[in-house]
């Protein structure tokens, strides 16, 4: 599984996922809004920042359907 960096937005200084780019050692800040209900993205969305500035790393989520099947529950 791949590990993805968490990076700081250079504009709003919040932490978001880093999206891999073609440039070595750089990631793009994931699209985000300044306020949750706004229709306008933050100016720092998709700006490229160095991976060395990552504040943490997150594991990739597993694919649905991998692993054991859940037990079937009977209600009555």
Steps between C-alpha positions, in 0.01 A plus 500: 500500500611853431539760772382855434640814666296757694620850412418854609318733262723805438197735505266389780761296696266201549615140443381307196597196297791532260418381148792346306626701202744435217764716668737305720484601865184710459132443577190709431275613782161330461206720392330659800280793594574767759154465649310169474189641328680735261493439127847646448818299551787627714773672296748242632312206346717301260810708576817291505699462820809289579443157654765576763248743659255214569365505855397134493418203280173316452453147372294432192151376578444132416289413199141410584437130482850399602527303818251275668128521436303635797276262692135512400284632781149370552258751642218264601 
